[in-house]
Amino acid sequence: MMSTQLASRHAPALPKLVLDTNAVLDWLVFDNPSCQAVTTAIVSGRVSWIVNDAVRDELAHVLGRGVVDRWTPDLSRLWQMWERHSMPGEPTVSTPPLRRPRCTDTDDQKFVDLALDTGAQWLITRDRALLKLARRAHPLNLAIVTPERFNSAGRSVAR
């Protein structure tokens, strides 16, 4: 009989996705219905939601500025969901700097870098500066899409 640890080493790796801050807020603060496929894929364990300190720090910064206070977010629940469902991203892929798409909003480059460095298949965002990179990211096997586009593109994963 094979141990669980040994079996997991031989199991295929889950597809990975990165959420930008607004996508996290859409899911964990606003409960935006357009994020349902993304939410289902993450919560069901069909994808790995990849994070790092930089994206966590940005979310904490946005929440600390009071941007979403009028929605009275349950911050305890938000951080519990973060801890339960996110996976720390360890660099596993080396994308040459010359091939790496550069975001015009330098604050958003962290999401592109995290996705490329960890081999994520999707970067979920509504940010225009990030979405403009979709065509250049595609040859690097990264789909930069809105939550609605993930609904169609990630359909088989979300079920």
Secondary structure as GFF3:
##gff-version 3
##sequence-region A 1 159
A	DSSP	alpha_helix	4	10	.	.	.	ID=ss1
A	DSSP	beta_strand	16	19	.	.	.	ID=ss2
A	DSSP	alpha_helix	21	28	.	.	.	ID=ss3
A	DSSP	three_ten_helix	33	35	.	.	.	ID=ss4
A	DSSP	alpha_helix	36	43	.	.	.	ID=ss5
A	DSSP	beta_strand	48	51	.	.	.	ID=ss6
A	DSSP	alpha_helix	53	64	.	.	.	ID=ss7
A	DSSP	three_ten_helix	69	71	.	.	.	ID=ss8
A	DSSP	alpha_helix	75	85	.	.	.	ID=ss9
A	DSSP	beta_strand	86	88	.	.	.	ID=ss10
A	DSSP	three_ten_helix	106	108	.	.	.	ID=ss11
A	DSSP	alpha_helix	109	118	.	.	.	ID=ss12
A	DSSP	beta_strand	122	124	.	.	.	ID=ss13
A	DSSP	alpha_helix	128	131	.	.	.	ID=ss14
A	DSSP	alpha_helix	134	137	.	.	.	ID=ss15
A	DSSP	three_ten_helix	138	140	.	.	.	ID=ss16
A	DSSP	beta_strand	143	145	.	.	.	ID=ss17
A	DSSP	alpha_helix	147	153	.	.	.	ID=ss18
A	DSSP	alpha_helix	155	158	.	.	.	ID=ss19
###
